[in-house]
């Protein structure tokens, strides 16, 4: 294989290919739309002998993450994939993974949480686990999904971190949409991620340890504090891994992507695939003289609040686009995070929230241009009439 190979892949194929190149020791998984294809493709790699992975098929997503916990605690490199209700069924175990400091890496194909039953995209599943102690990285397209999964292994396994990580893609939009992307030579990928060196193994009888013991008021607080300290060290590791990745593969990543932000006065903040649509809208608005810009959040956990606040200082008005609903009557989760980040800023732009795309509802260039039109009115009047709005919904 050449150093880089141009291929056409869906998001699910891209993630499965990244898993093949990473070659984890253990994968435990249970199928769920629209993530099933990731493990289905990977299972073929296992059957064909292209990886040495022990693939464990189980009876539920709860069992899948339980098996991952056991395998990781035994000292192996572990990966899995899921979506929506499957991730929700794992919620109990997500907290345990993080609490045990196990660097499991998971692909989550974003899909709405029932009810009503729906198999299409929004970010409600990921947001439901945002406080579980996992690193969360969002992807705009198949290329980023592939790259982010490679990054995630290095980040999660870093000795300063030792925390689990999930890499997300938007269900059907990215997972089943085919795109042109670059794949790297497998040997170079494996050299980049390096050999897995576990912090401990429950199978090491020469150095016995206790894992998962009861932990009451005597030490529970200290153990949670240690998780927070580990999370506080993640951002420098993400930037270090990104720098090394760019040096090796010539693709540059950070905590977020700033698009046309140098002189932007009207800015939207967004997660995932919608950033691609927003770029088209911005290019058209720029052509007509509108100083539009975008901040695409790549890393949602840990949340880069200081860096975001600094980047938004020069904006006159900011719209946060949420593909999930916070159900608190105060806007979506991303809005809450960004607004909080701006609170201590000495130069704080006016900020509003737009809920969009729930259950896979389309958002197009014209919808995004209308958001910029609203921002222009807010910037001119210096007044917010409506803090929370809904895009493309029948009221």
Secondary structure as the mmCIF struct_conf table of DSSP 4:
data_model
#
loop_
_struct_conf.conf_type_id
_struct_conf.id
_struct_conf.beg_label_comp_id
_struct_conf.beg_label_asym_id
_struct_conf.beg_label_seq_id
_struct_conf.end_label_comp_id
_struct_conf.end_label_asym_id
_struct_conf.end_label_seq_id
BEND BEND1 UNK A 3 UNK A 3
STRN STRN1 UNK A 4 UNK A 10
HELX_RH_AL_P HELX_RH_AL_P1 UNK A 11 UNK A 22
TURN_TY1_P TURN_TY1_P1 UNK A 23 UNK A 23
BEND BEND2 UNK A 25 UNK A 25
STRN STRN2 UNK A 26 UNK A 29
TURN_TY1_P TURN_TY1_P2 UNK A 33 UNK A 35
HELX_RH_AL_P HELX_RH_AL_P2 UNK A 36 UNK A 47
TURN_TY1_P TURN_TY1_P3 UNK A 48 UNK A 49
BEND BEND3 UNK A 50 UNK A 50
STRN STRN3 UNK A 54 UNK A 57
BEND BEND4 UNK A 59 UNK A 60
HELX_RH_AL_P HELX_RH_AL_P3 UNK A 61 UNK A 73
TURN_TY1_P TURN_TY1_P4 UNK A 74 UNK A 75
STRN STRN4 UNK A 78 UNK A 82
HELX_RH_AL_P HELX_RH_AL_P4 UNK A 84 UNK A 99
TURN_TY1_P TURN_TY1_P5 UNK A 100 UNK A 101
STRN STRN5 UNK A 105 UNK A 110
HELX_LH_PP_P HELX_LH_PP_P1 UNK A 112 UNK A 114
BEND BEND5 UNK A 115 UNK A 116
BEND BEND6 UNK A 120 UNK A 120
BEND BEND7 UNK A 123 UNK A 123
HELX_RH_AL_P HELX_RH_AL_P5 UNK A 124 UNK A 128
TURN_TY1_P TURN_TY1_P6 UNK A 129 UNK A 131
BEND BEND8 UNK A 132 UNK A 133
STRN STRN6 UNK A 135 UNK A 138
BEND BEND9 UNK A 140 UNK A 141
HELX_RH_AL_P HELX_RH_AL_P6 UNK A 142 UNK A 157
TURN_TY1_P TURN_TY1_P7 UNK A 159 UNK A 161
STRN STRN7 UNK A 165 UNK A 170
TURN_TY1_P TURN_TY1_P8 UNK A 171 UNK A 174
BEND BEND10 UNK A 175 UNK A 176
STRN STRN8 UNK A 178 UNK A 184
HELX_RH_AL_P HELX_RH_AL_P7 UNK A 186 UNK A 193
BEND BEND11 UNK A 199 UNK A 199
TURN_TY1_P TURN_TY1_P9 UNK A 202 UNK A 203
HELX_RH_3T_P HELX_RH_3T_P1 UNK A 205 UNK A 207
BEND BEND12 UNK A 212 UNK A 212
TURN_TY1_P TURN_TY1_P10 UNK A 217 UNK A 219
HELX_RH_AL_P HELX_RH_AL_P8 UNK A 220 UNK A 232
TURN_TY1_P TURN_TY1_P11 UNK A 233 UNK A 233
HELX_RH_AL_P HELX_RH_AL_P9 UNK A 234 UNK A 249
BEND BEND13 UNK A 250 UNK A 250
BEND BEND14 UNK A 255 UNK A 255
STRN STRN9 UNK A 256 UNK A 259
BEND BEND15 UNK A 260 UNK A 260
BEND BEND16 UNK A 262 UNK A 263
BEND BEND17 UNK A 265 UNK A 265
STRN STRN10 UNK A 266 UNK A 271
TURN_TY1_P TURN_TY1_P12 UNK A 272 UNK A 273
HELX_RH_AL_P HELX_RH_AL_P10 UNK A 274 UNK A 287
TURN_TY1_P TURN_TY1_P13 UNK A 288 UNK A 289
STRN STRN11 UNK A 292 UNK A 297
BEND BEND18 UNK A 298 UNK A 298
STRN STRN12 UNK A 299 UNK A 301
TURN_TY1_P TURN_TY1_P14 UNK A 302 UNK A 303
HELX_RH_AL_P HELX_RH_AL_P11 UNK A 305 UNK A 311
TURN_TY1_P TURN_TY1_P15 UNK A 312 UNK A 314
BEND BEND19 UNK A 316 UNK A 316
STRN STRN13 UNK A 317 UNK A 322
BEND BEND20 UNK A 323 UNK A 324
BEND BEND21 UNK A 327 UNK A 330
HELX_RH_AL_P HELX_RH_AL_P12 UNK A 333 UNK A 342
TURN_TY1_P TURN_TY1_P16 UNK A 343 UNK A 344
BEND BEND22 UNK A 346 UNK A 347
STRN STRN14 UNK A 350 UNK A 355
HELX_RH_3T_P HELX_RH_3T_P2 UNK A 358 UNK A 360
HELX_RH_AL_P HELX_RH_AL_P13 UNK A 365 UNK A 381
TURN_TY1_P TURN_TY1_P17 UNK A 382 UNK A 382
BEND BEND23 UNK A 385 UNK A 385
BEND BEND24 UNK A 387 UNK A 387
STRN STRN15 UNK A 388 UNK A 390
BEND BEND25 UNK A 391 UNK A 392
#
